[in-house]
Amino acid sequence: MNAEGLVEVVLPGKVEPEGLRIRLGAVPRPGPGEVVIRTEATGVSFAEQQMRRGRYYDQPPFPFVPGYDLVGTVLATGEGVEPGLAGARVAALVKVGGWASHVRVEAADVVPVPEGVAPAEAETLVVNGVTAWQMLHRKARVRAGHTVVVHGANGGVGSVLVQLARAAGAHVIGTASARHHDALRAQGVVPVDYRAGDLAARIRALAPGGVDAVFDHVGGSGITGSWRLLAPGGTLVSYGSAATRDAEGSKQWPVLKLLFRVWLWNALPNRRRAYFYNVWAGRALSRDRFRSRLRGDLTQVFAALQRGEVTARIAARLPLTRAADALRLAESGTVAGKVVLIP
């Protein structure tokens, strides 16, 4: 291990992407129950875009190493860890710390990556795939014949949601800018331009009786429009607040407002349900249950990839040392899929 050096990207404070710093150091050693992963791919999620603005609701204090998830090979195992894990390709959901050449994680938190799945492909489906799978199957319980609305259908989570929903036999209405419409149609999605005025009215024209589920990452005032699209028995899954990414003030307030709205809607006798989805929900209550569910769901997503039901959408591959360019590209809104960093 000593022959290698650690390279990591540091977010020093509220900075433009160019303010990210590269830090060199010694490769970490695994403690009891831990492994050290040599990172083969990590990526840019919406979370990092919020974090550099100080807008992610439970981010650590600056400075820290961002990076929500990663895929790599186990380089070393600590005391109490099955030694056979060394050399295995694994995925890990870490929230922070992933933008590094080597990452130390608890062995119980790694998920095996199947043979034949390349690191960059697997990386596109770690946080995005688990999020999409759990919202679709655990929250909205979408089945064949259902009609669903996916906002941001060309985005990181949205593009996986669309594919998993189609694989489940659902009809999908996807909102995206016009340049992505042909690609969505090719997947059997009915596209709607979110920039072309009165979005809700145009979706209602496609589904006059309402829809069975809406997946909304935008939040803000538009969440009410998503709720009103639901048919009786329908489910709204809110999973972010993109509308407030560039806002000032409290980073908790937009999330608290969403949670209050969800609570209020669920308290009303209206035969509809709303959820605010958080991939980390339940971890504090039972870490073992959380890990088991994460492992099972991510394994299902990788299996869907192997069956061809989901394709890995890689928008661009950039070296880890060009994290600033990667972040700038991801924030531009001009790419489809995930921007992947390769150490």
Buried (B, 14 or more C-beta within 10 A) or exposed (E): EEEEEBBBBBBEEEBEBEEBEBEEEEBBEBBEBBBBBBBBBBBBBBBBBBBBBBBBBEBBEBEBBBBBBBBBBBBBBBEEBEEEBBEBBBBBBBBBBBBBBBBBBBBBBBBBBEEEBBBBBBBBBBBBBBBBBBBBBEBBEBEEEBBBBBBBBBBBBBBBBBBBBBBBEBBBBBBBBEEBBEBBEEBEBBBBBBEEEEBBEBBBEEBEEBBBBBBBBBBBEBBEBBBBBBBEEBBBBBBBBBBBBEBEEEBEEBBEBBBEBBEEBEEEEEEBBBBBBBBEEEBEEEEEEBBEBBBEBBBBBBEBBEEEBBBBBBBBBBEBBBBBBBBBBBBEEEBBBBBBBBB
